[in-house]
């Protein structure tokens, strides 16, 4: 495996997204949402303007859980199957480059574009809000941006895996949307439904560990447990042990969610 081959493919993928203004559009969306939420998030209580970083991050977490996974899945669902349908994959494979180098180059290029748009979008909002934030608040906001990048890279990894397994772009797009529905909407409903139906007698002890099986929940816990007021607001203190909410541990879980689908995709692509 040669790093130069990977960086060449990654650079092409990144600059393709820059040229079609995809990165700029996503960054502007993130900036607009972050500023609107920061200044109008407390409108229901009859006040506007920035109040506290806790409330802002809690609102942004709810937004990011819906938005970034969808963007990542749309970005990566045709990374491999699209090249196959256009006939350019055969041309790539005829060159002195391995399948693993193509896969990693595609992923890193798309991940760089997604990371740039996320950091730029939320970073601009952070700069605007910085005069009203102390060092502790800036630290939490930076942690939120970093975890948002990890969440995007996780779902991008899942999208690339789907792209390798799918036989055509239509099927890949359908699987990507189904994956978004499952992790973002259905997964938590299934867990809560099981707890309600059994009266809390089934799954209560393993409930926190089941949450780790969903990268969206890992992202939520990673941000919620960093802020005391938000942690109480979400009520996770009653179901999730603080020892399991260690930021380093949750970060490793997110990295595992990135590496595992890529490993599966690499195995399948070589076949």
Secondary structure, DSSP 8 states (H G I E B T S, - for coil): --HHHHHHHHHHHHHHHHHTTHHHHHHHHHHHHHHHHHHHTTGGGT--S---HHHHHHHHHHHHHHHHHHHHHHHHTTTTHHHHHHTHHHHHHTSS--HHHHHHHHHHHHHHHHHHHHHHHHHHHHHHHGGG--HHHHHHHHHHHHHHHHHHHHHHHHHHHHHHH-SSHHHHHHHHHHHHIIIIIIHHHHHHHHHHHTTTSSSTTTHHHHHTT-HHHHHHHHHHTT-HHHHHHHTGGGTS-GGGG-HHHHHHHHHHHHHHHHHHHHHHHH-
